[in-house]
């Protein structure tokens, strides 16, 4: 399994990986043995299951916060900030942070 940088994934891509590996995640937290799985197949995006879940939850919290901030301040933002905030939010892993910066700096 090739190792990859989790920062190169957007939140929707992380969500797909989370859903695809849900049986592995459930088995890990229940403490079940996974038949036929070696150490490399117990990793998600090159990370241990626990680390992937922690980073996924942090990403989820930031994404929801950025979406709520963007929706609450939508009418107080210039058009360029609305468009850029949406593009960054859905496009990049650092999108939630970028969107939060745009929302709180550009609001009127």
C-alpha positions in Angstrom: 0.0 0.0 0.0 1.5 3.3 -0.9 1.8 6.0 1.7 0.1 9.3 1.0 -0.2 12.7 2.6 -3.5 13.3 4.2 -3.2 17.0 3.6 -3.6 16.3 -0.1 -7.2 15.1 0.4 -10.3 17.3 0.6 -13.0 16.6 3.1 -15.3 14.9 0.6 -12.4 12.5 -0.3 -11.8 11.8 3.4 -15.5 11.0 3.8 -15.3 8.5 0.9 -12.3 6.8 2.5 -14.1 6.8 5.9 -17.2 5.1 4.4 -15.1 2.7 2.3 -13.1 1.6 5.4 -16.0 1.6 7.9 -15.8 -2.2 8.6 -12.1 -1.8 9.4 -12.8 1.2 11.7 -15.6 -0.6 13.5 -13.5 -3.7 14.0 -10.6 -1.6 15.3 -12.7 0.1 18.0 -14.4 -3.1 19.0 -11.1 -4.8 19.3 -12.0 -7.5 16.9 -9.4 -9.4 14.8 -9.6 -8.9 11.1 -9.1 -12.1 9.3 -6.4 -12.1 6.6 -5.3 -8.5 7.4 -1.7 -7.7 7.7 -0.3 -4.5 9.1 -0.4 -2.6 5.8 -4.0 -3.5 5.2 -4.9 -2.1 8.6 -4.0 1.4 7.5 -6.1 4.1 5.9 -4.3 6.5 3.6 -1.0 5.3 5.1 -2.2 6.2 8.6 -3.2 4.0 11.5 -6.9 3.6 11.9 -7.0 5.6 15.2 -5.0 8.5 13.7 -7.1 8.6 10.6 -10.3 8.8 12.7 -8.9 11.6 14.9 -7.8 13.6 11.8 -11.2 12.9 10.1 -13.1 14.2 13.2 -10.9 17.3 13.4 -11.6 17.9 9.7 -15.3 17.3 10.1 -15.5 19.8 13.0 -13.6 22.5 11.0 -15.7 21.8 7.9 -19.0 22.2 9.8 -17.8 25.3 11.6 -16.7 26.9 8.2 -20.0 26.0 6.6 -22.1 27.5 9.4 -19.9 30.6 9.5 -20.3 31.0 5.7 -24.1 30.6 5.9 -24.5 33.0 8.8 -22.4 35.7 7.2 -23.5 35.1 3.6 -25.4 38.4 3.3 -22.5 40.3 5.0 -19.9 39.1 2.5 -18.9 40.6 -0.8 -19.7 38.4 -3.8 -16.0 37.5 -4.4 -15.8 36.2 -0.8 -19.0 34.2 -1.2 -17.7 32.5 -4.3 -14.1 32.0 -3.1 -15.4 30.7 0.3 -17.5 28.0 -1.4 -14.7 27.0 -3.8 -12.1 26.7 -1.1 -14.5 24.9 1.3 -15.3 22.1 -1.2 -12.0 22.0 -3.0 -9.1 21.5 -0.6 -8.2 19.9 2.8 -7.3 23.3 4.2 -10.5 24.6 2.8 -12.3 25.0 6.1 -9.5 27.1 7.5 -9.3 29.1 4.3 -13.0 29.6 4.3 -13.0 30.7 8.0 -10.3 33.3 7.3 -12.2 34.6 4.3 -15.5 34.8 6.2 -14.1 36.6 9.2 -11.8 39.0 7.3 -14.1 39.9 4.5 -17.4 40.4 6.3 -18.8 43.9 6.2 
